[in-house]
């Protein structure tokens, strides 16, 4: 079952409240997205930990409801 972009955004924001989340569909199937997540919570953390925080926010949906997520993370300027 596809996962709407709005649900992905809501899950990330619930776990990382200050996150600015931008999501773009890579194809029109509800399974392949690109996400850019910006949060002060990422400050001082290596990129792998930043990505882990986002994947944990998705609660195990990666590989199931959500097939692919091209992820970029950043700390606000």
C-alpha positions, 0 to 999 in steps of 0.5 A, spaced: 500 500 500 502 506 498 504 511 503 502 519 502 507 524 502 503 528 507 504 522 512 511 521 511 512 529 513 507 528 519 511 522 522 518 526 521 515 532 524 512 528 530 519 525 532 523 531 530 518 537 531 522 543 529 524 539 522 522 543 516 520 537 511 520 538 503 518 531 500 518 530 492 515 524 489 520 521 484 515 517 480 507 517 481 507 510 485 506 513 492 513 508 494 519 513 491 520 519 494 526 524 495 526 528 502 530 534 505 529 534 512 532 540 516 533 541 523 537 544 529 536 537 532 541 534 527 547 539 530 553 536 531 551 529 529 554 525 523 550 524 517 549 517 518 546 519 525 541 524 522 539 519 517 538 514 522 533 519 526 529 520 520 528 513 519 526 511 526 521 517 525 518 513 520 517 507 525 519 501 520 515 503 514 521 503 510 522 497 505 514 496 507 509 501 505 515 506 503 519 502 498 525 508 497 526 514 500 532 519 497 534 522 504 538 529 505 539 532 512 541 539 514 542 543 520 539 550 519 543 556 518 
